[in-house]
Amino acid sequence: MDHLELSKNEESELQMESLGEKIELIIEKLPPSEVTLIEIMDIVGADSLLLLTVFLSLVFLVPVSIPGVSTVFGSGILLVGITRLFSRKFWLPARIGNRKLSSDKLREGFKRALIWFRRLEKISRPHRVNGLTTDGFMTILNNLSFILAAVLLMAPFGFIPFSNTLPAIALIFLSIGMMQRDGVSILLGNLSNIATIIYFVFLIAGGGWSISEFLKLLG
């Protein structure tokens, strides 16, 4: 299914001061009980795949227990990154796009996250450090960073604090940076990716050490 054809001109025209209002409007338009990713995409409209990414990433800024949300939203964001990297039309498998999620829990999570988003939003300024936003190699590199953040978001650490939050922050900064051609936001997105990787390494190392110590006690 094709949705939201990539449009760099439309993305570049989005203004930072309107992002919060756009997101609030999307939240208000969510169906009363259940919602699918396809319905969210229809609500967002054809403005921007990056705006869709910002919206889907918001719910990971606060702890919200919604079964399947990491898989559905993470897969959607990953496909956005692949779409941008290869300059294709956005395609979403029906199995992911039609999975129903609780609108009430999502709406509550989005509203709580919006407070934090408005703080992140204030950091960005258009056309800073333009060398990080140029077409060509930097565009490819930024899209690869975007894909990395999506993969990290989908890592099976959702039950551990901040494991989803850090890659969500990376995705928000990278999306805003690419929309606004703000190299500082892109840099912050990359730093958030690095912080996520370091955090995951500590989690894995700590888990391995704990298992090793437990086995020693059993022995």
KASUL-V66565 format. One record per backbone hydrogen bond with DSSP energy under -1.0 kcal/mol. NH is the residue of the N-H (numbers start at 1). CO is the residue of the C=O. E is the energy in kcal/mol with one decimal. If there is no record, write none. Layout:
nh=NH co=CO e=E
nh=NH co=CO e=E
This chain:
nh=3 co=90 e=-2.4
nh=11 co=7 e=-2.1
nh=12 co=8 e=-2.6
nh=13 co=9 e=-1.1
nh=14 co=11 e=-1.0
nh=18 co=15 e=-1.7
nh=19 co=16 e=-1.1
nh=22 co=18 e=-2.5
nh=23 co=19 e=-2.5
nh=24 co=20 e=-2.3
nh=25 co=21 e=-2.2
nh=26 co=22 e=-2.0
nh=27 co=23 e=-2.4
nh=28 co=24 e=-2.1
nh=29 co=25 e=-1.3
nh=30 co=27 e=-1.2
nh=35 co=101 e=-2.3
nh=38 co=97 e=-2.1
nh=40 co=36 e=-2.1
nh=41 co=37 e=-2.5
nh=42 co=38 e=-2.1
nh=43 co=39 e=-1.9
nh=44 co=40 e=-2.7
nh=45 co=41 e=-2.1
nh=52 co=48 e=-1.6
nh=53 co=49 e=-2.0
nh=54 co=50 e=-2.5
nh=55 co=51 e=-2.4
nh=56 co=52 e=-2.7
nh=57 co=53 e=-2.2
nh=58 co=54 e=-1.3
nh=60 co=57 e=-1.6
nh=61 co=58 e=-2.3
nh=66 co=64 e=-1.1
nh=69 co=66 e=-2.0
nh=72 co=68 e=-2.7
nh=73 co=69 e=-2.5
nh=74 co=70 e=-1.7
nh=75 co=71 e=-2.2
nh=76 co=72 e=-2.1
nh=77 co=73 e=-2.6
nh=78 co=74 e=-2.5
nh=79 co=75 e=-2.4
nh=80 co=76 e=-1.6
nh=81 co=77 e=-2.2
nh=82 co=78 e=-2.2
nh=83 co=79 e=-2.5
nh=84 co=80 e=-2.5
nh=85 co=81 e=-2.4
nh=86 co=82 e=-2.1
nh=88 co=83 e=-2.0
nh=92 co=1 e=-1.4
nh=97 co=93 e=-2.9
nh=98 co=94 e=-2.4
nh=99 co=96 e=-1.0
nh=101 co=35 e=-2.5
nh=103 co=33 e=-2.6
nh=106 co=102 e=-2.0
nh=107 co=103 e=-3.2
nh=108 co=104 e=-2.2
nh=109 co=105 e=-2.4
nh=110 co=106 e=-3.2
nh=111 co=107 e=-2.3
nh=112 co=108 e=-1.9
nh=113 co=109 e=-2.5
nh=114 co=110 e=-2.0
nh=117 co=113 e=-2.5
nh=118 co=114 e=-2.2
nh=120 co=116 e=-2.0
nh=121 co=117 e=-3.1
nh=122 co=118 e=-1.1
nh=123 co=120 e=-1.3
nh=127 co=180 e=-1.8
nh=132 co=129 e=-2.1
nh=133 co=130 e=-1.9
nh=140 co=136 e=-2.0
nh=141 co=137 e=-2.6
nh=142 co=138 e=-2.7
nh=143 co=139 e=-2.2
nh=144 co=140 e=-2.1
nh=145 co=141 e=-2.1
nh=146 co=142 e=-2.0
nh=147 co=143 e=-2.3
nh=148 co=144 e=-2.4
nh=149 co=145 e=-2.3
nh=150 co=146 e=-1.9
nh=151 co=147 e=-2.4
nh=152 co=148 e=-2.5
nh=153 co=149 e=-2.1
nh=154 co=150 e=-1.4
nh=157 co=155 e=-2.5
nh=160 co=157 e=-2.6
nh=163 co=160 e=-1.8
nh=166 co=162 e=-2.0
nh=168 co=164 e=-1.7
nh=169 co=165 e=-2.4
nh=170 co=166 e=-2.0
nh=171 co=167 e=-2.4
nh=172 co=168 e=-2.4
nh=173 co=169 e=-2.6
nh=174 co=170 e=-2.7
nh=175 co=171 e=-2.5
nh=176 co=172 e=-2.7
nh=177 co=173 e=-2.8
nh=178 co=174 e=-2.3
nh=179 co=175 e=-2.3
nh=180 co=176 e=-2.9
nh=182 co=177 e=-2.1
nh=183 co=128 e=-3.5
nh=186 co=182 e=-1.8
nh=187 co=183 e=-2.4
nh=188 co=184 e=-2.4
nh=189 co=185 e=-2.2
nh=190 co=186 e=-2.3
nh=191 co=187 e=-2.4
nh=192 co=188 e=-2.0
nh=193 co=189 e=-1.8
nh=194 co=190 e=-2.2
nh=195 co=191 e=-2.5
nh=196 co=192 e=-2.2
nh=197 co=193 e=-2.4
nh=198 co=194 e=-2.5
nh=199 co=195 e=-2.3
nh=200 co=196 e=-2.7
nh=201 co=197 e=-2.5
nh=202 co=198 e=-2.1
nh=203 co=199 e=-2.2
nh=204 co=200 e=-2.8
nh=205 co=201 e=-2.9
nh=206 co=202 e=-3.0
nh=207 co=203 e=-2.5
nh=208 co=204 e=-2.5
nh=209 co=205 e=-2.4
nh=210 co=206 e=-2.3
nh=211 co=207 e=-2.3
nh=212 co=208 e=-2.3
nh=213 co=209 e=-2.6
nh=214 co=210 e=-2.3
nh=215 co=211 e=-2.4
nh=216 co=212 e=-1.8
nh=217 co=213 e=-1.8
nh=218 co=214 e=-2.0
nh=219 co=215 e=-1.9
